Amino acid sequence: MSEERQLFILAGNGPYENRGCEAILRGTTKILREHFTDPQFLCISHYHNEQQFRNDCLQETDKAIHLVSSFRMNTKETIRNFWKPEVSSYGLRRFFHPKSLKYQIFREMLPYLDEASAVLSVGGDNYVIEYNCIPTLYTDLDDIVAERGKPLVIWGASVGPFDAMPEYERFMIDHLKKISGIFARESVTVDYLGKHGITKNVYQVADPAFLMDPVKPEDAGNFSTPDKDAIGINLSPLLALYVTGGDIRKWEQKAADIVTAIAKKTSCPLYLIPHVTTPVSNDFTFLRNVWNRVDTGIKGEINLIPPEYNAAETKWIISHLSLLAGARTHATIAALSSCIPTLSFAYSIKAQGINRDILAMKSIVSALTR
């Protein structure tokens, strides 16, 4: 990479199939370009498979962005491919030397660290506890960067809470105090960190996705002539955990009943909008099943947006709605940043904080999230 241009490493993101991950990246590069002349970006992200990484490389149009993949394998993959030298090394480290595994996971980043001006840990909600899983992957990233003496910024993120695991919370509080800067995207995170004495390195900002520019798709489908009365609905399979105790079929039927009721009540055209289409959580597959369950007589009024639109194109579609009811945080950010009335189906601090900060209606947000 050219020595004349500053290099920023954007680490820890997910694939573009998660439009929120892509939106964070686009907004971040836009911000950095406003403050630095012609910067370069090394983006090391976590992919579920090799094809996913290849797809992102093929779709990337920004010549300043160089995509690389972290090296991660689950237990089955490790055993199945143990004959490969890099896999056997990974497996041996994972089971016998876990503290050294981080250097293999982030090996594609290591040659660029000395050249980098800073490392931004991106991804939005990586520093949280989900399903009793702790964010070791990201604290390991922090440690690698700190060892090289490079600035490490947790960028545009929600952090915590970790109080469900008191011993781990004590570790994280100590860890977070050592980070160069925590750019928190909402006030609930700021309040949580402040309660634990983390204030000197904390700065409240907006999620960088707010600044991503919408782009009209070459084929806008039914949105070639936007309908000013259109209602967008973004529901995710993840919501089954909170609505039906994890029963995805029951949640599909309940979602279909909701969509049917909205269509009959409003007589407005409805657009089912996927925002995450990864193998492990696919809004499009879920919404297609929902669409198949709605009343036959109103299916013509309900449009299922196909999954091929990228983050900027999806934001353009959302920006032409009369309102959006969304489960995915960055689907709601696409609406909020386009001044579209937005209802968030909230189940985490990120949605609570973002809505509280924008709408200044803490009591309403609390009621919606009970």
N, C-alpha and C positions, 0 to 999 in steps of 0.2 A: 504494500500500500504506500501511496505517495507520502513523503515526509513533510510536504508543504501544507497538507490538509490535516486538521485535527481529527483524531479518531475517537469515537465514543463506542463503547461496548454496551449493547442492550441485551441483558441476559435474563433468562428464566421465563420467557414468554411461552405461549402455546401456539399451535398451528393456526393458519388463517381460516380454517374451517370454523374456528371460534371467531366470529366477526368482532367480538370485543377485544380479543388479543390483537387483531389487525388494526382496529381503531386506535388502540393505545399506541401502537407503533407509528401510525401515520400522524397522530397528533404530536407525539414526541419529536419526530424528525422535523415537523413544521416549527415547533418551538425552538429547537436547537439551531435551525437554519436562520432564525430571526436574530440570534445572538452571536453566531459564529459564521465565519466566511467559508462556504463550501465544505462543510464537514463530511466525514465518511462515517459509516455505521457498520459495525460487525454485530450481527444479531444471532446469538446462540440460543436456540429455543428447544423445547422438549416436544418430541413427536412420538406418536403411538406406533408408527411403522415407517419404513423407508419410502414407501410410495407417497405418504403424506408429505414428507420432506421434499421429494421430487416435485410434487404438485405445486408447493409454495415457490420453489425455485423457478418453475416454468411461468408462474403467474406474476412473479415480481417484476415490476416495470421501473422501479427506482434504481438507477445505475449507481447511486451512492451506497446502496444497501448490499451487503454481502451476507448471505444466509449460511449458517452452519448448524449442525445438529449436535445435541448432547448425546452421550453414549449411555443408554440405559436399557436394561433388559429385565424382564420378570423371571421368576424361578424356572418356569417351563421352558422359556426361550433359552435360558442359560444352560439347562441340562441338555436340551435338544441339539444345541450348537457348540457343545463343550469342546469338540475337536478343533474348533478354530482358535488360533493362538490368542486373539484379542478377547474372545469370549471366555476361554479358560482363565486368562488373567483376571477378567472381570469377576468370574465366579470365585476364584481363590481369594481375591481381595474382599469380596462381599461377605464371605463366610469366615475368613480367618484374619483379615486386616481391614475391617470396615472403615477405620479412620483414614485410610489411604485411598478409598474408593472414589472420593470426590475428585481426585486428580485425573482419574480415567473418565469420569462422567463429563467433566468440563475440559477434556484434553484439547479440543479444537479451539478453545479460547486462549489457552496458555501462551502460544507463540505471539499473541498480539498484546499481551498485558503490559509489557514494558513500553510499548509505543502509545498505548491508550492514554487520553487525557483524564478519563474517568470511566467508571463502570456504573451503569444505571440498572438496578434490579427492577425489572418491569413485570407486569402481569396482573396487577390490580389487587388480588386477594390471595397472594401466595403465603403471606405471613399470618396465617390463621390456623386454628385447629378445625379440621373437617373429618367427621367420621372417626374420631379418636386418633387421627393421623397427625403427627407433629411435622413442622416444616423443616426437617433436617436438610433436605435438598438445597434449601435457600440459605440457611445459616452456614452450610458448608461453602456455598458460593461466596458468602461474605468473608469467611475465614481465608479463602484462597486469595481474594483481592487484598485483604488486610496484610497478608504475608508479603505481598509484593509492594506494599506501601502506596497503593493507589487509592484515590478517593472512591468510596462506595456510597451510592445514594439509593435508598428505597424510594422509588419514583412513582408518584401519583397513586398511592396504594392505601388500602385499609389495612390496619394492623390489629391483631387480637380479636376478641379478648382471649386470654389464656387461663382465666380463673378456674375453669373446670379441672385443670391439672396444676395444683398449687406449686408442686416442686418444679415442674417445667416452666411455670410462669416466672419463678425466681431466676431461672437460667435465662429466659428471654429478656427480662427486664435488664439484667446485667449486659446481655449481648447487644440490645438495642441502644444502650447508652454509649456504646463504642462506635456506632455507625456514624459516618461523616455527616449525613443529612437524611432525615426522614420527611419526605414531602407527602404529607397526608392529604388524601382527596376529600375528606369530610370531617366534620367536627366531632362525631362520636369517637373516632380514632384519637383525635387530639385530646379529648376529655379523658379517655382511658389512659393514654400515655402520661398525661399530666398528673393523674391520680397516683401514678407510680414514680413520680419525680423525673420523668423524661420530658424535658422542655427545651433545653439549650440547643438541641439539634433538630427540633421539630418545626416545620413550616407548613401552614395550611394552604393548600392549592386546590384547583379544580382537577378532576380527572382529565388527562391529556386528550382523551377522546372527544371532549367538548369542542376541540379545535379542528378536528378532522373535517375537511371540506367534502360536501356531498358531490357526487358525480352522477350525471344522468346516464343510465345504461344505454348502450347502443340499441338494444331491443328492450324497450320499457314495457312491453306487453300491454296489459289493460291500463297501464298508467301513462300511455302516450298522451292521453287527454285526461289529466287527473280529475277525479270527482271530489268536489269540495266537501261532500257529505260522507266520504269513506271513513270507516272505522277500522283501525288496525288492532289485531289481537296477536300477542306473542305469548304462547304458553309452552312450558317445557316439561319433559318427562321428569326432571328433577323435582318438580313440585309434588309429585306423587308421595314423596317422603313426608310432606307436611300436610297433605290433604287427605290421603287415603291410606296412610301408614305404609306406603311403599307398594301398594297394589296398583300396578300400572294399568291393567285392564279396567279396573274400577275408576281410575282417574280419567282414562280416555272417555268413558261413558259420561262421567260427570262434566268433563270439559265440553263434550258434544252437547249436553243439555244446556250448558251456559251459552254456548255459541248459538244454539237454536233459539233460546229465549231472547238473546240480544237482537238477533235478526228479526224476530217477530215483533218485538217491542219497538224497535227503531225504524224498521223498513228501510234501513240504510245498507248500501253495499258493504260487505265485510271482507277484510283481507287477513288471512292467516299468514303470519310472517315468521319464518324460521330465522334464528340468529346464531345458533350453534348447531353444527352438523357433523360433529366428530363421531367416530365409531362408538365411543362409550356414552354419548349423550347427544341424540340426534333429534332436534326440534322438528325437522321436516318429516321424518318417519312418524313421529308422534302426531303431528298436526294432520298428516295424511290419514292416519287412522281415525282421528277425530272427525275429519271431513266425511269419511265413509260412514260414520255413525249418525250424522245429523239427519233431520227429517228430509225425506226425498223431495218434498214440495218446495223447499227453500234452498236446495243445493246450488241452484243457478245464481243466487245472490251472494254466495260465499266463494271467494277466490283464494286458492292456495298458491302462495308465491313460491316459485321453484327455488332450489338451493344454489343455483349457479351465480347469483349476484354476490359481489364482494362487499366489504364493509362500507365503502363510500357509496356504492350503488344502492345498497340496502338503506343507508341513511337518506339518500335522495327519495326513495319510495316512501319512507316514513315521514319525510318532511312535507309530503303532499296529502297527508291524512287530515281529517278533522280532529281526531284524537287517537291516542294509543293506550291500550291496556297491556302492560308487558311484565313478564317474569324475569327475563334476562336483563341484568343491570345495564349493559351497553345498548340494548334496544331502547330502553327508557332514556338513556343519555342522548341517543340519536334524536329522540323526540323532544326532550327538554331543551337541547341546544338548538333546535329548530323552532322553538317557541310553540310547540304543539302541546295542547292539554294532555297530561299524562297521568295514568293510574299505575302505580307500581305494586306488584304483588311481592311484598317484602318478607324476607325470612332471615336477614343478616344485618349486621351493623352498617354495611356499605349502603344498602338501600335506605335505611333509616337516616343515616347521616346526610346522604346526598339530597334526599327530599327535604329534610329539615333545613339544610343550608339554603336551598333554592326557594322553597315555599315559605319558610319561616312559620311553619304550622306544626310545631312539635306535637301538639295534642292530637291532631288528625293523623299524623304518621303513626303515633303510638296506637291509636285505635285500629288502624289498618293492619298493624303487625301483631296484634294479639292472637 
